[in-house]
Amino acid sequence: MLAVRVAYSDPEKSDERRLYLESHKQYLRETALQLVLSGPILSHAGDQIGGMVLAEVHAVDELEAFSAADPSVIHSVYQNVAVYEWKATIDNRGNCIVPTE
């Protein structure tokens, strides 16, 4: 199954975000979790306001545990973090047809 973590940065924690950004990136790169996509969420002005992680997991709690150990979460860089199961219904990136059921 796919699961997604959506995290919005705490605007009051920009110094902390900069301080822990490299350890956060390293954590994402070195995880045993099967990450599909990951990257920042940008405002209309192009400012980074959060981040998104899409992972292939057996259960949503795998991504929840991964998220809890993320340096950005540990150091309260995010104002809001949510993890959800996600069902893809359309994939226009290639020849993959995703079933609707």
ZIWO-V435554 format. One record per pair of residues at least 24 apart in sequence whose ideal C-beta (glycine too) atoms are under 7 Angstrom apart, sorted by the first residue. I is the first residue (numbers start at 0). J is the second residue. D is the distance in Angstrom with one decimal. If there is no record, write none. Layout:
# ZIWO-V435554
i	j	d
I	J	D
I	J	D
This chain:
# ZIWO-V435554
i	j	d
0	56	6.1
0	84	6.0
1	53	6.3
1	55	6.2
1	85	4.6
1	87	6.3
2	54	5.5
2	56	4.9
2	59	5.0
2	62	4.2
2	82	6.2
2	83	6.7
2	84	5.5
2	85	6.2
3	51	6.6
3	52	6.9
3	53	5.2
3	83	5.5
3	85	4.4
4	51	6.9
4	52	4.4
4	62	5.8
4	66	5.1
4	80	6.6
4	82	4.8
5	49	6.9
5	51	5.5
5	81	5.3
6	49	5.2
6	50	5.2
6	77	4.3
6	79	6.9
6	80	4.5
7	48	6.2
7	49	4.0
7	77	6.3
7	78	5.3
7	79	4.6
8	47	6.9
8	48	5.7
8	49	5.2
8	76	6.4
8	77	6.0
8	78	6.4
9	75	6.9
9	76	6.5
9	77	6.2
9	78	3.8
12	75	6.5
12	76	5.2
15	74	5.6
15	76	5.3
16	76	4.7
19	70	4.7
19	71	5.8
19	74	5.1
19	76	6.0
22	70	4.3
23	69	6.3
23	70	5.0
23	71	4.4
26	69	5.7
26	70	5.8
30	65	6.3
32	61	6.5
32	65	5.0
53	85	6.9
59	84	5.2
